[in-house]
Amino acid sequence: MNRLHPLSAVTYAIQYGFMWLWVPIVLVLVLGGIFDPISPAWTPIAAPIGFLAGAAYGIVYYYRFEYGITPDTFDVASGVIARRSREIPYGRIQNVDVKQGVLQRLLGLAVVSIETAGGGNTEASLNFVSESEANRLQEQIRRRTAEVKDRRRKRDRDAAAGDRTESTPDISSGVEDETAAPGDEAETPPGEEGPESTVLDESATEEPPQDRITEPSRPRRQRLFDLEARELLLYSFTSFRPAAVAAVLFVFFLATEPIVDLFVTTAQPFGGPADLGEGTTTSYGILTVVSAINGILITYLLSVAYTFATYYSFQLGRADEDFVYERGLLQRYSGSIPVEKVQSVTVTENPLQRLIGYAGLWVETAGYGPESSGGSQSAVPLAKKGRVHQFTENLTDVETPTFRSPPTMARRRYLARYSLIAAVVVAAVFAIAQITPLERWYFAAVVFAAVPPAAHLKYVHLGYFVGDDHVVIRRGFWSRRTTVIPYYRIQTVSTQRSIFQRRLGLASLVVDTASSRTFFWATPTIYDVDLEDAREVNMTSRKRLQSALRERARDDDLGLSVDFT
């Protein structure tokens, strides 16, 4: 069993020291209000005691934390008071993720996270090991995982071959009996050898070198995609990260008064109020518009910086049957995407990216994705649309889809839906006008002008294709997603109908896989098709799912190619 890097002891000591720092402080304050002999003045003495106790616990935790690689499992033992031992089979390991922050890269350290299929949580985390040790663990665990998969496939093939042999009658026994009786062998003249007999015997008795068994050859890594500087800049400026909104709101709540003063100063050249407490309705309106523009601009620039730092020097390669990736400027990530865990492939593009002819490629895995708590992972952040489509076809072997659109009744439904939303917006502005000096509230009715194009754009970007081996679903305007799902990856196919859909004779078809659903990635759905078409697609998908499973069990094939070239 191995221990973490010695600097981990310092890290754990500081971490638990600050965690335990507050325990005696709280106890002194609470008990001081109950018992008179205990005074809050004891806090400066109690705090260092708590820190020292926590630091001691962190050091003991470091010495009690052990990990090791065994032939069948990766073992981790941890815990001071409650001891916990984990044996993680290689067959369940999905990814070995290596992360390095700026300080960690300077110190030559790394965090190794071992993820398993079936959940979004980290199974084991090593904080910290040396960079060379992290690379060694990543490589050895990946190789042993591949060996487990190979042994499993060989066992399944042998079992299938045995079943076919037992079920096939021996029609050649009669011919063999005519040429040679059991136990008789053809005579070989002295000094001569039967063809290939001696060679086969020697190869059968020769033992393979021991090092070839214990240390298999390192898999050759093939580079598949590099995100060029131009593509990185385009991706940064044409995409948006919702995390930027949370960051801006967090900063605003921390420094509300300075930021408001800054907005007031910025709005003054355009006619804003000289002071927040003095101004007219017009000046306050100008302040609101200028502040909104500034907020949007700051959020956008923060999103650009975040995307640039996240996908800086992005590389995608292949090692055996896994995709391997590296990315990151301030915090460096490296990990793998097991091909056999890929549930679906999604091509993403927003209006700006469609305008310049670019798109991205994401894969959905079963249970874990480094991008979030779900299973989404970017395989190609941004590239020419034709290249991304070629990648998709090579990855999934999907035939070129011919999309079917929903009936025109669906467009009428979207027109009615967006009209109701516009009416709610006008009603809200009217209500605000009744309690504020806001005048000309009826100008808000301009939102109705956006209803027809919004309904049309939603309708024209919907489509589906039912192929021989895959179902392809396209939806979305602001973030259009085209998802390719192999039939054998489908978990459930369900038909859903709302009250309004039942009145119009429409239905939606939900195609669910084993990949986790996240807040931003909903389950692929074929929206608002005729009920009979939905039932037909449902039945076809179920039949082809069973056929794909039988064929896959017979051929023992991954079903996904790892060759992008």
C-alpha positions as CSV (number, residue, x, y, z in Angstrom):
1,M,0.0,0.0,0.0
2,N,1.2,3.5,-0.8
3,R,0.8,6.9,0.9
4,L,0.0,10.3,-0.5
5,H,2.6,12.9,-1.2
6,P,4.1,14.3,2.1
7,L,2.7,17.8,1.2
8,S,-0.8,16.2,1.7
9,A,-0.1,16.1,5.4
10,V,0.4,19.8,5.4
11,T,-2.8,20.3,3.4
12,Y,-4.9,18.1,5.6
13,A,-3.4,19.8,8.7
14,I,-4.4,23.2,7.5
15,Q,-7.8,22.0,6.2
16,Y,-8.9,20.3,9.4
17,G,-7.2,22.9,11.5
18,F,-9.6,25.6,10.2
19,M,-12.5,23.2,10.3
20,W,-12.0,22.5,14.0
21,L,-11.1,26.1,14.8
22,W,-14.7,27.0,15.2
23,V,-15.7,24.0,17.5
24,P,-14.2,25.4,20.8
25,I,-15.3,29.0,19.8
26,V,-19.0,27.9,19.5
27,L,-18.8,25.8,22.6
28,V,-17.4,28.8,24.6
29,L,-20.1,31.1,23.3
30,V,-22.9,28.7,23.9
31,L,-21.8,27.4,27.3
32,G,-20.9,31.0,28.4
33,G,-24.6,31.9,28.0
34,I,-25.5,29.0,30.3
35,F,-22.8,28.8,32.9
36,D,-21.5,31.9,34.6
37,P,-17.9,30.6,35.2
38,I,-17.4,30.3,31.4
39,S,-16.6,33.6,29.8
40,P,-16.5,34.6,26.1
41,A,-13.1,36.1,26.9
42,W,-11.8,32.5,26.7
43,T,-12.3,32.5,22.9
44,P,-8.7,33.7,22.0
45,I,-7.4,30.7,24.0
46,A,-9.9,28.1,22.8
47,A,-9.4,28.9,19.1
48,P,-5.7,27.9,18.9
49,I,-6.5,24.8,20.8
50,G,-9.1,23.8,18.2
51,F,-6.8,24.6,15.4
52,L,-4.0,22.4,16.9
53,A,-6.4,19.6,17.5
54,G,-7.7,19.8,13.9
55,A,-4.1,19.9,12.5
56,A,-3.2,16.8,14.6
57,Y,-6.3,15.0,13.2
58,G,-5.3,16.0,9.7
59,I,-1.8,14.6,10.1
60,V,-3.1,11.3,11.5
61,Y,-5.6,11.1,8.6
62,Y,-2.7,11.4,6.2
63,Y,-0.8,8.5,7.9
64,R,-4.0,6.4,7.9
65,F,-4.8,7.0,4.2
66,E,-3.4,4.3,2.0
67,Y,-4.0,3.1,-1.6
68,G,-2.7,0.4,-3.8
69,I,-3.1,-1.4,-7.1
70,T,-3.9,-5.1,-7.0
71,P,-4.5,-7.5,-9.9
72,D,-8.3,-7.2,-9.7
73,T,-9.1,-4.1,-7.7
74,F,-7.9,-0.6,-6.8
75,D,-7.9,-0.5,-3.0
76,V,-8.3,2.6,-0.8
77,A,-8.2,2.6,3.1
78,S,-8.9,5.8,5.0
79,G,-10.4,7.0,8.3
80,V,-9.1,7.8,11.7
81,I,-11.9,6.9,14.1
82,A,-14.2,5.1,11.6
83,R,-12.0,3.0,9.3
84,R,-13.2,2.6,5.7
85,S,-11.7,0.2,3.2
86,R,-12.8,0.2,-0.4
87,E,-12.0,-2.3,-3.2
88,I,-13.0,-0.9,-6.6
89,P,-13.1,-3.5,-9.3
90,Y,-11.5,-2.4,-12.5
91,G,-14.6,-3.5,-14.5
92,R,-16.5,-0.7,-12.7
93,I,-14.0,2.1,-13.2
94,Q,-15.1,4.5,-15.8
95,N,-12.5,7.3,-15.7
96,V,-9.3,8.2,-13.8
97,D,-9.3,12.0,-13.8
98,V,-6.2,14.0,-13.1
99,K,-6.6,17.7,-12.0
100,Q,-3.8,20.3,-11.4
101,G,-4.4,23.8,-10.3
102,V,-1.8,26.6,-10.7
103,L,-0.1,26.0,-7.3
104,Q,-0.3,22.2,-7.7
105,R,1.5,22.5,-11.1
106,L,4.2,24.6,-9.6
107,L,4.7,22.1,-6.8
108,G,4.5,19.1,-9.2
109,L,1.3,17.7,-7.5
110,A,-2.0,16.4,-8.8
111,V,-5.4,15.3,-7.6
112,V,-6.5,11.9,-8.9
113,S,-10.2,11.1,-8.9
114,I,-11.5,7.7,-9.7
115,E,-15.0,7.6,-11.1
116,T,-17.2,4.6,-11.6
117,A,-20.2,4.0,-13.8
118,G,-23.7,4.4,-12.4
119,G,-23.3,7.6,-10.4
120,G,-22.0,11.1,-10.6
121,N,-20.0,11.0,-7.4
122,T,-16.3,10.4,-7.1
123,E,-15.6,6.9,-5.8
124,A,-12.1,7.7,-4.5
125,S,-10.0,10.9,-4.5
126,L,-6.2,11.1,-3.9
127,N,-5.2,14.6,-2.6
128,F,-2.3,14.8,-3.4
129,V,0.1,12.6,-5.3
130,S,3.2,13.6,-7.4
131,E,2.6,14.3,-11.1
132,S,4.6,11.2,-12.1
133,E,2.6,9.0,-9.7
134,A,-0.7,10.4,-11.1
135,N,0.3,9.5,-14.6
136,R,1.4,6.1,-13.5
137,L,-1.9,5.4,-11.7
138,Q,-3.9,6.7,-14.7
139,E,-2.0,4.5,-17.1
140,Q,-1.9,1.3,-15.1
141,I,-5.6,1.5,-14.1
142,R,-6.6,2.1,-17.7
143,R,-4.5,-0.9,-18.9
144,R,-5.9,-3.1,-16.2
145,T,-9.4,-2.0,-17.0
146,A,-8.8,-2.8,-20.6
147,E,-7.5,-6.3,-19.6
148,V,-10.7,-7.0,-17.6
149,K,-12.8,-6.0,-20.6
150,D,-10.8,-8.2,-22.9
151,R,-11.0,-11.2,-20.6
152,R,-14.8,-10.7,-20.3
153,R,-15.2,-10.5,-24.1
154,K,-13.1,-13.6,-24.6
155,R,-15.0,-15.5,-22.0
156,D,-18.3,-14.5,-23.7
157,R,-17.0,-15.5,-27.1
158,D,-15.8,-18.8,-25.8
159,A,-19.1,-19.5,-24.2
160,A,-21.0,-18.5,-27.3
161,A,-18.7,-20.7,-29.4
162,G,-19.2,-23.6,-27.0
163,D,-23.0,-23.2,-27.3
164,R,-22.8,-23.3,-31.1
165,T,-20.6,-26.4,-31.0
166,E,-22.9,-28.3,-28.8
167,S,-26.0,-27.3,-30.9
168,T,-24.3,-28.3,-34.2
169,P,-24.3,-32.0,-35.1
170,D,-21.0,-33.6,-36.1
171,I,-21.6,-34.4,-39.8
172,S,-17.9,-35.0,-40.5
173,S,-17.4,-38.0,-38.2
174,G,-18.1,-40.5,-40.9
175,V,-15.4,-39.1,-43.2
176,E,-12.9,-39.1,-40.5
177,D,-13.6,-42.7,-39.6
178,E,-12.8,-43.8,-43.2
179,T,-9.4,-42.2,-43.2
180,A,-8.2,-42.9,-39.7
181,A,-9.4,-45.0,-36.9
182,P,-9.5,-43.5,-33.4
183,G,-6.0,-43.9,-31.8
184,D,-4.3,-44.5,-35.1
185,E,-1.7,-42.0,-36.3
186,A,-0.1,-41.7,-39.7
187,E,3.5,-43.0,-39.6
188,T,6.3,-40.6,-40.1
189,P,9.5,-41.8,-41.7
190,P,12.5,-41.8,-39.5
191,G,14.4,-38.5,-39.5
192,E,11.4,-36.6,-40.8
193,E,8.9,-34.5,-38.9
194,G,5.2,-34.2,-39.5
195,P,4.2,-30.9,-41.0
196,E,4.1,-28.2,-38.2
197,S,3.7,-30.8,-35.5
198,T,7.0,-30.2,-33.8
199,V,6.6,-26.4,-34.0
200,L,3.1,-26.5,-32.5
201,D,4.3,-28.7,-29.7
202,E,7.1,-26.3,-28.9
203,S,4.8,-23.3,-28.9
204,A,2.4,-25.1,-26.7
205,T,4.9,-26.0,-24.1
206,E,6.8,-22.7,-24.2
207,E,5.9,-20.4,-21.4
208,P,5.4,-16.7,-22.3
209,P,7.9,-14.3,-20.7
210,Q,6.8,-13.4,-17.2
211,D,7.2,-9.6,-17.8
212,R,4.9,-9.9,-20.7
213,I,2.1,-11.0,-18.4
214,T,2.7,-8.6,-15.5
215,E,3.6,-5.5,-17.6
216,P,1.6,-5.3,-20.8
217,S,2.8,-3.0,-23.5
218,R,1.8,0.6,-23.1
219,P,-1.1,1.4,-25.4
220,R,-0.2,3.6,-28.4
221,R,-1.9,7.0,-28.1
222,Q,-3.2,8.4,-31.3
223,R,-4.1,12.1,-31.5
224,L,-7.5,12.7,-33.0
225,F,-8.3,16.4,-32.5
226,D,-6.5,19.6,-31.4
227,L,-8.4,22.8,-30.7
228,E,-6.5,25.4,-32.6
229,A,-6.1,29.0,-31.4
230,R,-8.6,30.4,-33.9
231,E,-11.2,27.7,-32.9
232,L,-10.6,28.4,-29.2
233,L,-11.2,32.1,-29.6
234,L,-14.3,31.5,-31.7
235,Y,-15.6,29.0,-29.2
236,S,-15.0,31.5,-26.3
237,F,-16.8,34.4,-28.0
238,T,-19.7,32.3,-29.5
239,S,-20.6,30.3,-26.4
240,F,-22.0,31.3,-23.0
241,R,-21.4,29.8,-19.6
242,P,-24.3,30.0,-17.1
243,A,-21.8,29.8,-14.3
244,A,-20.8,33.4,-15.3
245,V,-24.2,34.7,-14.2
246,A,-23.8,33.0,-10.7
247,A,-20.3,34.6,-10.4
248,V,-21.5,38.1,-11.2
249,L,-24.4,37.8,-8.8
250,F,-22.1,36.6,-6.1
251,V,-19.7,39.5,-6.6
252,F,-22.7,41.9,-6.7
253,F,-24.0,40.7,-3.3
254,L,-20.5,41.0,-1.8
255,A,-19.9,44.5,-3.0
256,T,-23.4,45.9,-3.7
257,E,-22.7,49.6,-2.8
258,P,-19.5,50.1,-4.8
259,I,-21.0,48.4,-7.9
260,V,-24.2,50.6,-7.7
261,D,-22.0,53.7,-7.4
262,L,-20.1,52.5,-10.5
263,F,-23.3,52.0,-12.4
264,V,-24.5,55.5,-11.5
265,T,-21.2,57.1,-12.5
266,T,-21.3,55.1,-15.8
267,A,-24.9,56.3,-16.6
268,Q,-24.3,60.0,-15.9
269,P,-22.8,60.8,-19.4
270,F,-26.0,59.4,-21.0
271,G,-28.4,61.4,-18.8
272,G,-28.5,59.2,-15.7
273,P,-29.1,60.7,-12.2
274,A,-26.3,62.5,-10.4
275,D,-27.1,60.6,-7.2
276,L,-29.1,57.5,-6.6
277,G,-31.5,59.4,-4.3
278,E,-32.1,62.3,-6.7
279,G,-33.4,61.9,-10.2
280,T,-36.3,61.9,-12.5
281,T,-38.2,59.0,-14.0
282,T,-36.3,59.4,-17.3
283,S,-32.9,59.5,-15.6
284,Y,-33.8,56.4,-13.6
285,G,-34.9,54.7,-16.8
286,I,-31.5,55.5,-18.4
287,L,-29.7,54.2,-15.3
288,T,-31.7,50.9,-15.6
289,V,-30.9,50.5,-19.3
290,V,-27.2,51.4,-18.9
291,S,-26.8,49.1,-15.8
292,A,-28.4,46.2,-17.6
293,I,-26.1,46.7,-20.6
294,N,-23.1,46.8,-18.3
295,G,-24.2,43.7,-16.4
296,I,-24.7,41.8,-19.7
297,L,-21.3,42.9,-21.0
298,I,-19.5,42.0,-17.8
299,T,-21.2,38.6,-17.6
300,Y,-20.4,37.9,-21.3
301,L,-16.7,38.8,-20.9
302,L,-16.5,36.7,-17.8
303,S,-18.0,33.8,-19.7
304,V,-15.4,34.3,-22.5
305,A,-12.6,34.2,-20.0
306,Y,-13.9,31.1,-18.3
307,T,-14.4,29.2,-21.6
308,F,-10.9,30.2,-22.8
309,A,-9.3,29.1,-19.6
310,T,-11.3,25.8,-19.5
311,Y,-10.6,24.7,-23.0
312,Y,-7.1,26.1,-23.5
313,S,-4.9,23.6,-25.3
314,F,-7.7,21.1,-25.7
315,Q,-6.5,17.7,-27.1
316,L,-8.5,14.6,-27.9
317,G,-6.8,11.3,-28.5
318,R,-7.3,7.5,-28.5
319,A,-5.7,4.9,-26.3
320,D,-7.0,1.4,-27.0
321,E,-10.7,1.7,-26.8
322,D,-10.9,4.9,-24.8
323,F,-10.9,8.6,-25.8
324,V,-8.3,10.5,-23.8
325,Y,-8.4,14.3,-23.4
326,E,-6.4,17.1,-21.9
327,R,-7.4,20.7,-21.4
328,G,-7.2,23.7,-19.1
329,L,-5.0,26.8,-18.6
330,L,-5.2,27.6,-14.9
331,Q,-6.4,24.2,-13.9
332,R,-5.3,21.3,-16.0
333,Y,-7.5,18.3,-16.6
334,S,-6.8,15.0,-18.1
335,G,-9.0,11.9,-18.3
336,S,-10.6,9.4,-20.5
337,I,-14.0,8.7,-22.0
338,P,-14.7,4.9,-22.3
339,V,-16.3,4.1,-25.6
340,E,-18.4,1.3,-24.2
341,K,-19.9,3.8,-21.7
342,V,-21.0,6.2,-24.4
343,Q,-24.8,6.3,-24.6
344,S,-25.4,9.0,-27.2
345,V,-23.6,11.6,-29.3
346,T,-24.9,15.2,-29.6
347,V,-24.0,17.9,-32.1
348,T,-24.5,21.3,-30.6
349,E,-24.7,24.7,-32.3
350,N,-26.1,28.1,-31.4
351,P,-27.2,30.8,-33.8
352,L,-23.7,32.5,-33.9
353,Q,-22.0,29.2,-34.5
354,R,-24.5,28.2,-37.3
355,L,-23.9,31.6,-38.9
356,I,-20.1,31.0,-39.2
357,G,-20.6,27.3,-40.1
358,Y,-19.2,25.8,-36.8
359,A,-20.5,23.2,-34.4
360,G,-19.5,21.1,-31.4
361,L,-19.6,17.4,-30.5
362,W,-20.6,16.1,-27.1
363,V,-20.9,12.5,-25.8
364,E,-23.2,11.3,-23.0
365,T,-21.7,8.6,-20.8
366,A,-23.4,6.4,-18.2
367,G,-23.3,8.2,-14.9
368,Y,-20.3,10.4,-15.0
369,G,-19.2,13.5,-16.9
370,P,-16.3,15.8,-16.0
371,E,-18.3,18.8,-17.2
372,S,-20.9,18.5,-14.5
373,S,-22.5,16.0,-12.1
374,G,-24.2,14.4,-15.1
375,G,-22.7,12.5,-18.0
376,S,-21.9,15.2,-20.5
377,Q,-18.4,15.6,-21.9
378,S,-17.1,17.7,-24.8
379,A,-15.3,15.6,-27.4
380,V,-14.9,18.4,-29.9
381,P,-15.6,21.8,-28.4
382,L,-15.8,23.6,-31.8
383,A,-14.8,22.7,-35.4
384,K,-16.2,23.2,-38.9
385,K,-19.6,21.8,-39.2
386,G,-18.7,19.4,-42.0
387,R,-15.8,18.0,-39.9
388,V,-18.0,17.6,-36.9
389,H,-20.6,15.7,-38.9
390,Q,-17.9,13.5,-40.3
391,F,-16.7,12.8,-36.8
392,T,-20.2,11.9,-35.8
393,E,-20.7,9.5,-38.7
394,N,-17.3,7.8,-38.0
395,L,-18.0,7.5,-34.3
396,T,-21.5,6.1,-34.6
397,D,-21.7,4.7,-38.1
398,V,-25.0,6.5,-38.4
399,E,-26.5,6.8,-41.9
400,T,-27.1,10.3,-43.2
401,P,-30.4,11.3,-41.6
402,T,-33.4,12.6,-43.5
403,F,-35.4,14.5,-40.9
404,R,-39.1,14.5,-40.6
405,S,-40.8,17.6,-39.2
406,P,-43.8,17.7,-36.9
407,P,-47.2,18.5,-38.4
408,T,-48.1,22.1,-39.0
409,M,-50.5,21.8,-36.1
410,A,-47.5,22.0,-33.8
411,R,-46.6,25.5,-35.2
412,R,-50.1,26.7,-34.3
413,R,-49.6,25.3,-30.8
414,Y,-46.3,27.3,-30.4
415,L,-48.1,30.4,-31.7
416,A,-50.7,30.1,-29.0
417,R,-48.2,29.3,-26.3
418,Y,-46.0,32.3,-27.1
419,S,-49.0,34.6,-27.4
420,L,-50.0,33.6,-23.8
421,I,-46.5,34.4,-22.6
422,A,-46.6,37.8,-24.3
423,A,-49.9,38.5,-22.7
424,V,-48.4,37.7,-19.3
425,V,-45.5,40.1,-20.0
426,V,-47.9,42.9,-20.9
427,A,-50.1,42.3,-17.8
428,A,-47.0,42.3,-15.6
429,V,-45.9,45.7,-17.0
430,F,-49.4,47.1,-16.6
431,A,-49.5,46.0,-12.9
432,I,-46.1,47.6,-12.3
433,A,-47.4,50.8,-13.9
434,Q,-50.3,50.9,-11.4
435,I,-47.9,51.2,-8.4
436,T,-45.0,53.2,-10.0
437,P,-44.7,56.4,-12.0
438,L,-44.2,54.3,-15.1
439,E,-46.2,55.6,-18.0
440,R,-47.1,54.3,-21.5
441,W,-47.1,50.7,-20.3
442,Y,-48.9,49.8,-23.5
443,F,-45.5,50.0,-25.3
444,A,-44.9,46.5,-23.8
445,A,-47.3,45.1,-26.4
446,V,-44.4,45.2,-28.8
447,V,-43.5,41.7,-27.5
448,F,-46.4,40.3,-29.6
449,A,-44.3,41.1,-32.7
450,A,-41.8,38.5,-31.6
451,V,-44.5,35.7,-31.3
452,P,-44.8,34.6,-35.0
453,P,-41.0,34.4,-35.6
454,A,-40.4,32.6,-32.3
455,A,-43.1,30.0,-33.1
456,H,-41.7,29.5,-36.6
457,L,-38.1,29.1,-35.5
458,K,-39.1,26.6,-32.8
459,Y,-41.0,24.6,-35.4
460,V,-38.4,24.5,-38.2
461,H,-35.6,23.3,-35.8
462,L,-37.5,20.3,-34.7
463,G,-37.1,17.0,-36.5
464,Y,-36.4,13.3,-36.1
465,F,-35.1,10.3,-38.1
466,V,-35.7,6.6,-37.4
467,G,-32.9,4.7,-39.1
468,D,-31.9,1.1,-39.2
469,D,-29.5,1.3,-36.3
470,H,-30.0,4.7,-34.7
471,V,-32.7,7.2,-33.9
472,V,-31.7,10.9,-34.5
473,I,-33.5,13.7,-32.7
474,R,-33.0,17.4,-33.4
475,R,-34.5,20.2,-31.3
476,G,-33.8,23.7,-30.0
477,F,-33.0,27.1,-31.6
478,W,-30.8,29.0,-29.2
479,S,-28.9,25.8,-28.6
480,R,-29.8,23.4,-31.3
481,R,-28.9,19.8,-30.4
482,T,-28.9,16.9,-32.8
483,T,-28.6,13.6,-30.8
484,V,-27.7,10.3,-32.3
485,I,-28.8,7.3,-30.1
486,P,-28.0,3.7,-31.0
487,Y,-31.0,1.4,-30.4
488,Y,-29.1,-0.8,-28.1
489,R,-28.5,2.1,-25.7
490,I,-32.1,2.9,-25.3
491,Q,-33.5,2.3,-21.8
492,T,-37.1,3.3,-22.2
493,V,-39.3,4.8,-24.9
494,S,-42.4,6.5,-23.6
495,T,-45.2,8.5,-25.1
496,Q,-46.3,11.6,-23.3
497,R,-49.4,13.8,-24.0
498,S,-50.5,17.0,-22.2
499,I,-54.1,18.3,-22.1
500,F,-53.4,20.6,-25.1
501,Q,-51.7,17.8,-27.1
502,R,-54.6,15.5,-26.6
503,R,-57.0,18.1,-28.0
504,L,-54.8,18.5,-31.1
505,G,-54.1,14.8,-31.6
506,L,-50.3,15.3,-30.9
507,A,-47.8,13.5,-28.6
508,S,-44.2,13.7,-27.6
509,L,-41.9,10.7,-27.5
510,V,-39.2,10.5,-24.8
511,V,-36.1,8.4,-25.6
512,D,-34.2,7.7,-22.4
513,T,-30.7,6.3,-22.1
514,A,-28.5,5.4,-19.1
515,S,-26.8,8.7,-19.2
516,S,-27.6,11.1,-16.3
517,R,-29.8,14.1,-17.0
518,T,-28.5,17.4,-15.9
519,F,-30.1,20.8,-15.4
520,F,-29.2,22.0,-18.9
521,W,-29.4,18.7,-20.8
522,A,-32.9,17.2,-20.8
523,T,-33.8,13.8,-22.0
524,P,-33.9,13.6,-25.9
525,T,-37.5,14.1,-26.9
526,I,-39.4,14.1,-30.2
527,Y,-41.9,16.9,-29.7
528,D,-45.4,17.3,-31.0
529,V,-45.8,14.6,-33.6
530,D,-49.0,13.0,-34.7
531,L,-50.2,10.4,-32.2
532,E,-50.1,7.6,-34.8
533,D,-46.6,8.6,-35.8
534,A,-45.5,8.6,-32.2
535,R,-47.0,5.1,-31.7
536,E,-45.3,3.9,-34.8
537,V,-41.9,5.3,-33.8
538,N,-42.4,3.8,-30.3
539,M,-43.1,0.4,-31.7
540,T,-40.3,0.6,-34.3
541,S,-37.8,1.6,-31.7
542,R,-38.7,-1.2,-29.4
543,K,-38.4,-3.8,-32.1
544,R,-35.1,-2.5,-33.4
545,L,-33.8,-2.3,-29.8
546,Q,-34.4,-6.0,-29.3
547,S,-32.8,-6.8,-32.7
548,A,-29.8,-4.6,-31.9
549,L,-29.4,-6.3,-28.5
550,R,-29.5,-9.8,-30.1
551,E,-27.0,-8.8,-32.8
552,R,-24.7,-7.1,-30.3
553,A,-24.8,-10.2,-28.0
554,R,-23.9,-12.4,-31.0
555,D,-21.1,-10.2,-32.3
556,D,-19.9,-8.9,-29.0
557,D,-19.2,-5.5,-30.6
558,L,-18.9,-2.1,-29.0
559,G,-21.1,-0.6,-31.7
560,L,-19.0,2.6,-31.6
561,S,-15.9,3.2,-33.6
562,V,-13.0,5.1,-31.9
563,D,-11.5,6.2,-35.2
564,F,-12.2,9.9,-36.0
565,T,-9.9,9.9,-39.0
